[in-house]
Amino acid sequence: MTLETEVRRSVRSEVEFKPFVVVGTSYRTAPIEVRERFAFSSTEITDSLAHVLDGGGVSEAALLSTCNRTELYGHLSEPERGIPHIIAMLARQAGELPKPAERYLYVKRGSDAVKHLYRVVSGLDSMVLGETQIQGQVRDAYEAARGLTGQRQAVRAVFNRLFQGALSVGGRVRSETRIAEGAASIPSAAVELARKIFGSLRGRRGMVIGAGDMGELTLQCLVDEGVSSFIVASRNMLRAQKVAEKFGGTSVPFTEFWEKLPETDIVITSTAAPHAMITRDEFRRRMPAKLRSPLFFIDIAIPRDVESAVGDLPNVFLYTIDDLQHIVTANHERRRAEVPKAEAIVEQEVESFWRWYSGLRAVPFIRRLREQAEAVRQLEVDRVLTQLNHLSEGDQERVERLTRDLLKKILHQPTARMRAAAEDGREHDILEAAQYLFGFEEDGRAEDS
């Protein structure tokens, strides 16, 4: 049975279905070479949202696209039509894949979709538990969706509440738990150690020896922390120039790195050399006898680029990838200990959103009840005032105000209880009884504005 067939069967029961959906792929369901195919640029996001809304069945939508996930969130008016349309759009974006696109996709509906969004924005579904970047990415997706206006308006009252609530959840999780504390990756662990040695990294000088991917990621973290100038030395000058240009640094041939070392504060080594290229003896021969300031080596190469004895020299601080991994592992354990607290916040906020959303089901009925009651009130007041034409204009206004206030007080408790019943999931029985008592059909759709 295909994913689309399963979706069509699962959404036929409107009693059980809640009109929210997320259709997506992530690091949990697809390797990076497949995730890349599902990715959307900023201009593609706008066009794709418009396409989804034009296709029918989807009244509100937002598209989240990062290196680790692509997810389309939808508020559905026609589930049987909307979900297959979203799946087809994502499949078209991915193009030809090793397996059918639907094999890499997941579909979550109703409160599961809401909970998924809240877990994503909190970093609970991230590859790196508790990572903070995802909150900004969700905010960007929300703002991009809000950018569509007019008939193609992608964010109305429901998604506005949903995504503002999601961002609030992310903030709560990070402020009320320690799930984002401590370095959670090799590059961030390197930055954490560098800060312990130098304090602020603003104005520090860096060097990358070798231009591997891990070295580049570590450099990115250092630059983000304020490292102002750096040099990239590599046997592959084309690669060195590319990395240097990307971050605004300079490149030199690999053979010149010793000349630049005395001017450096932080050194990242990530070459593919078969043996240590910076030995204790060579270091003592080439470097000043007394270093004026600390020299911090981050050796993330395997085999190691820096001989361990170098770390015993005065004012030299040497850390290997194993040292960094120990830090990351310890921090991960601390983060995992915070997961139950974070999950409790998510559950609480999902329940809060669902109460609000369920309450919307009573809105059309309550509006119609008030409109009908107001029409009766106005008709009766007009009839009475024609018989009391001796009243002054001020007295007639007092009659109007009195009847309006009476009507408001009479309807207050019944309408408040209808909203409460809807929030508790009892709207069907309550509104069915109310429509019988007041003599008109229920319009059970929630408002979008």
Secondary structure, DSSP 8 states (H G I E B T S, - for coil): --HHHHHHHHTS-TTT--SEEEEEEETTTS-HHHHHHH---HHHHHHHHHHHHHTSSEEEEEEEE-SSEEEEEEEES-HHHHHHHHHHHHHHHH-S-SS-GGGG-EEEETHHHHHHHHHHHTTTTSSSTT-SHHHHHHHHHHHHHHT--GGG----HHHHHHHHHHHHHHHHHHHHS-TT-S--SHHHHHHHHHHHHHS--TT-EEEEES--HHHHHHHHHHHHTT--EEEEEES-HHHHHHHHHHHT-EEEEGGGHHHHGGG-SEEEE----SS-SB-HHHHHHHS-SS-SS-EEEEE--SS-SB-GGGGGSTTEEEEEHHHHHHHHHHHHHHHHHTHHHHHHHHHHHHHHHHHHHHHGGGHHHHHHHHHHHHHHHHHHHHHHHHHTTTS-HHHHHHHHHHHHHHHHHHHHHHHHHHHHHHHTT-HHHHHHHHHHHHTS---------
